[in-house]
């Protein structure tokens, strides 16, 4: 099965071999703030992979829509009358106005608020009012720009690359890991968003290693056997195993899929995180928490608070790292062969995606 491997990048086995035989180095500091690097990432990374944009429940009824702007690409997803999820760039084909401006809503038709051009749920141009009698007007060529849409575990994913892999293949081992460790039935609990003053790759770096756990996450450190923590890379992502200490039910199993999607799965619940770049120096963190069916909101709050405590500890350190990445002193550092194989693999995926630029 094709798990969405980034062509040309070193395989996880090759990564492991390199780490055993030589010192490897992190990406250059400038890659964490350079606007030109970020512009290349938008077109060579975020326009070519599946990206989570929200929950399927937000568009459960025909006519409901959800807008988003992953890495600065304005898009929307609309539930058709037949129940199908259709996705498009949120760009009118006339003069590029946004068709839908609210985050969510319900629409009986897609009418541009600028000049009134109307489209159907499949993106076809239906009417250009008062446009005039333009010779050879190519109405059939002016449908909305389509994107791919799929859903998994109650989440909506989009892919701007119409020729890309299927979502199931892209998720790869991550999907089976969630199926094996999460509660069989879950209910939505809460979405939480934060904006952090750091590059999106800075935050992925932090996620991709457990090296920092003893110092930065004392609560998490108490609950897992840190010396047995390991990151297992697969084609396009990583799984993190941190065996619980004693009778602790935390932390369960972690996972990350390139470029910016993660999960935490344990018997007491399931949470997802996406790290949405807002430019070269800022990132939005969006968490979606799900509790086991039958567990009340009040009873789940302890689990939710636990996840937020770990997140806020990470949110404290990553902006400090960002400041130093931009200070002009640090260029790049060595990566631990024992603890940072996940970081190195992430860096190799980024390097490979930008290799032709």
C-alpha positions in Angstrom: 0.0 0.0 0.0 1.2 3.5 -0.8 1.5 5.4 2.5 2.1 8.8 0.8 5.9 8.5 0.8 7.7 11.7 -0.3 9.5 10.6 -3.3 13.3 11.0 -3.2 13.5 11.3 0.6 15.6 8.9 2.7 13.5 6.0 4.0 13.1 5.5 7.8 15.6 2.7 7.6 18.1 4.9 5.9 17.5 7.6 8.5 18.3 5.1 11.3 21.4 4.0 9.5 22.7 7.6 9.1 22.1 8.3 12.8 24.2 5.2 13.8 27.1 6.1 11.6 27.5 9.9 11.6 26.5 13.1 13.3 23.5 14.7 11.6 22.5 18.3 11.7 19.2 20.3 12.0 17.9 22.6 9.3 19.5 26.0 9.0 18.1 28.6 11.4 17.0 30.8 8.5 14.5 28.2 7.4 12.4 29.0 10.5 11.8 32.7 9.6 12.8 33.3 5.9 9.7 34.5 4.0 11.0 33.0 0.8 11.4 29.6 2.4 7.8 29.9 3.7 6.5 30.8 0.3 8.1 27.6 -1.1 6.7 25.5 1.7 3.2 26.7 0.8 3.5 25.5 -2.8 5.7 22.5 -2.4 4.4 21.1 0.9 1.0 22.4 2.0 -0.5 22.4 -1.5 0.4 18.7 -2.0 -0.7 16.9 1.2 -3.9 16.2 3.0 -4.7 18.9 5.6 -7.2 18.7 8.4 -9.5 21.8 8.5 -12.2 21.0 11.0 -14.8 18.5 12.2 -17.3 16.7 9.9 -20.1 17.6 12.4 -19.7 21.2 11.3 -21.1 20.3 7.9 -23.5 17.5 8.8 -26.5 18.9 6.9 -27.0 19.6 3.2 -26.1 23.2 2.4 -23.8 23.6 5.4 -20.3 24.9 4.6 -17.0 25.2 6.3 -14.3 27.7 5.2 -10.6 27.6 6.0 -7.3 29.1 4.9 -4.6 26.4 5.4 -1.2 28.0 4.8 -2.9 31.0 3.2 -5.0 29.1 0.6 -8.6 30.1 1.0 -10.9 27.1 0.5 -14.4 25.9 1.5 -16.2 22.6 1.9 -19.9 22.3 1.2 -22.3 19.4 1.9 -24.4 18.8 -1.2 -28.1 17.8 -1.3 -27.0 14.2 -1.9 -24.8 14.2 1.2 -21.6 14.5 -0.8 -18.8 16.7 0.5 -17.6 19.1 -2.3 -14.5 21.3 -1.9 -13.3 24.3 -3.8 -10.9 27.2 -3.6 -12.9 30.1 -2.1 -12.2 32.3 -5.1 -14.8 33.6 -7.6 -13.7 33.1 -11.2 -14.6 36.7 -12.1 -12.4 39.0 -10.0 -11.2 36.7 -7.2 -13.6 37.7 -4.4 -14.3 35.3 -1.6 -17.6 33.6 -2.1 -18.1 32.7 1.6 -16.8 34.9 4.3 -18.0 33.2 7.5 -16.2 30.3 9.2 -19.4 28.2 9.0 -22.9 28.6 7.8 -25.6 27.3 5.5 -26.2 28.3 1.9 -28.9 27.6 -0.6 -26.6 28.7 -3.4 -23.1 30.1 -3.9 -23.4 33.7 -4.9 -20.4 36.0 -5.0 -21.0 39.0 -2.7 -19.0 41.3 -5.1 -20.8 41.0 -8.5 -23.4 38.3 -7.9 -21.9 35.5 -10.0 -23.7 32.3 -9.0 -22.4 28.7 -8.8 -24.0 25.4 -8.1 -22.9 22.9 -5.4 -20.7 21.2 -7.9 -18.9 24.4 -8.6 -20.3 25.1 -12.0 -21.0 28.7 -13.1 -24.8 29.1 -13.4 -25.2 32.9 -13.9 -23.2 36.0 -14.4 -25.8 38.7 -14.0 -25.6 41.9 -16.0 -22.3 40.8 -17.4 -23.2 41.8 -21.0 -23.0 40.0 -24.3 -19.3 39.1 -24.4 -18.4 37.2 -27.6 -17.2 33.6 -27.0 -17.9 33.9 -23.2 -16.4 30.5 -21.9 -19.0 29.9 -19.2 -18.3 26.2 -19.1 -14.6 26.9 -18.4 -15.3 29.1 -15.4 -16.3 26.6 -12.8 -14.8 27.0 -9.3 -11.3 25.5 -8.8 -11.9 22.1 -7.2 -10.0 20.5 -4.3 -10.3 17.0 -2.9 -12.2 16.3 0.3 -12.5 13.3 2.5 -13.3 12.5 6.2 -11.8 10.3 8.9 -12.6 9.8 12.6 -15.0 12.8 12.4 -12.5 15.1 10.9 -12.5 16.8 7.4 -9.4 16.7 5.3 -8.7 18.6 2.1 -6.0 18.1 -0.5 -5.3 20.9 -3.1 -3.5 18.3 -5.3 -6.2 16.6 -7.4 -3.7 13.9 -8.4 -2.5 13.1 -4.9 -2.9 9.9 -2.9 -6.1 8.7 -1.2 -6.6 9.9 2.4 -6.5 6.3 3.7 -3.2 5.7 2.0 -1.8 9.0 3.2 -2.7 8.2 6.8 -1.0 4.9 6.6 -0.1 3.3 10.0 -1.5 6.3 11.8 -5.0 5.2 11.1 -4.5 1.6 12.3 -2.7 2.9 15.4 -5.7 5.0 16.4 -8.1 2.2 15.7 -6.1 -0.1 18.0 -5.7 2.3 20.9 -8.6 4.8 21.0 -12.0 4.0 22.6 -14.3 2.2 20.1 -16.9 5.0 20.3 -16.1 8.7 21.1 -18.1 11.9 21.3 -16.9 15.4 20.6 -15.8 17.3 23.7 -14.1 20.6 22.8 -12.1 22.5 20.2 -9.3 24.8 21.5 -7.2 27.2 19.5 -3.9 29.0 20.3 -1.7 31.3 18.3 2.0 31.0 19.0 4.9 33.3 18.0 7.0 30.6 16.3 7.4 28.9 12.9 5.3 25.8 12.3 8.4 23.7 11.9 9.7 24.8 15.3 6.5 23.4 16.8 6.7 20.1 14.8 10.4 19.8 16.0 9.1 20.0 19.6 6.4 17.4 18.9 8.8 15.0 17.2 11.1 14.2 20.2 10.7 13.1 23.8 14.2 14.4 24.7 12.7 17.4 26.5 10.1 15.5 28.6 12.0 15.2 31.9 12.7 19.0 32.2 9.7 20.5 30.4 6.8 18.1 31.2 7.1 17.0 34.9 3.6 15.6 34.9 4.0 13.6 31.7 7.4 12.4 33.0 5.8 11.0 36.1 3.3 9.1 34.0 5.6 7.4 31.5 8.8 5.3 31.4 10.9 8.0 29.7 13.9 5.8 29.2 11.7 3.5 27.0 10.2 6.3 25.0 10.9 5.8 21.3 9.9 7.3 18.0 9.2 4.9 15.1 9.3 6.5 11.7 7.1 5.3 8.8 6.9 6.6 5.3 5.7 10.1 5.8 5.2 10.2 9.5 6.1 8.8 13.0 4.5 6.9 15.9 5.6 7.7 19.4 5.5 5.0 22.1 5.8 6.0 25.8 4.9 3.1 28.1 2.9 4.1 31.1 4.5 4.0 34.5 2.8 1.8 37.1 -1.0 2.2 37.0 -1.0 5.4 35.0 -3.4 5.5 32.1 -1.3 8.2 30.4 0.1 9.1 27.9 -0.9 6.4 25.5 0.2 6.5 21.9 1.2 9.6 19.9 1.5 10.0 16.2 2.4 12.6 13.5 1.8 12.8 9.8 3.8 15.2 7.6 3.4 18.0 7.4 1.3 19.2 10.4 -1.2 16.6 11.7 -0.9 14.8 15.1 -2.9 12.6 17.4 -2.8 11.4 21.0 -4.8 8.2 21.7 -5.4 6.5 25.1 -8.2 4.5 26.8 -9.5 7.7 28.4 -9.9 9.6 25.1 -8.6 10.8 21.8 -7.3 14.2 20.7 -6.0 15.6 17.4 -3.8 18.6 16.8 -3.0 20.5 13.6 -0.3 23.1 13.4 -1.5 25.7 10.9 1.1 28.2 9.6 0.0 31.8 9.7 3.2 33.0 8.1 6.9 32.4 8.6 6.9 33.4 12.3 3.4 32.4 13.6 1.4 29.2 14.0 -2.1 28.4 15.0 -2.6 25.3 17.1 -6.1 23.7 16.8 -6.9 20.9 19.2 -10.0 18.7 18.9 -10.8 16.5 22.0 -13.1 13.5 21.9 -14.2 11.6 25.0 -15.3 8.0 25.2 -19.1 7.5 24.6 -20.9 7.5 27.9 -18.3 9.7 29.8 -19.7 13.0 30.9 -18.2 16.3 30.0 -17.4 16.9 33.7 -15.7 13.5 34.1 -13.5 14.2 31.0 -12.3 17.6 32.2 -9.4 16.0 34.1 -8.1 14.4 30.9 -8.7 17.6 29.0 -6.7 19.6 31.6 -3.9 17.1 31.4 -3.5 17.6 27.7 -3.7 21.4 28.0 -1.0 21.4 30.7 1.4 19.6 28.3 0.5 21.9 25.5 1.1 25.1 27.5 4.5 23.9 28.5 5.4 23.5 24.9 3.8 26.8 24.1 6.2 28.4 26.6 9.4 27.0 25.2 8.9 27.2 21.4 8.7 31.1 21.2 11.9 31.3 23.2 13.5 29.0 20.7 12.1 31.1 17.8 13.7 34.2 19.2 17.1 32.6 19.2 16.7 31.1 15.8 16.3 34.7 14.5 19.0 36.2 16.7 21.8 35.6 14.2 24.0 33.5 16.5 22.8 29.9 16.1 23.1 28.4 12.6 22.3 24.7 13.2 22.9 22.1 15.9 23.6 18.3 16.0 20.6 15.9 16.5 20.6 13.1 19.1 20.8 9.7 17.5 18.9 8.3 20.5 16.2 10.9 20.9 15.8 13.0 17.7 15.4 10.5 14.9 11.9 11.9 14.5 13.1 15.4 14.2 15.7 14.4 11.6 13.2 12.5 9.5 10.9 15.6 9.6 13.8 17.7 8.4 14.6 15.3 5.6 11.0 15.4 4.4 11.2 19.2 4.3 14.5 19.3 2.6 13.3 16.9 0.0 10.1 18.8 -0.7 12.1 22.0 -1.3 15.1 20.4 -3.1 14.0 21.6 -6.5 13.5 25.3 -5.4 
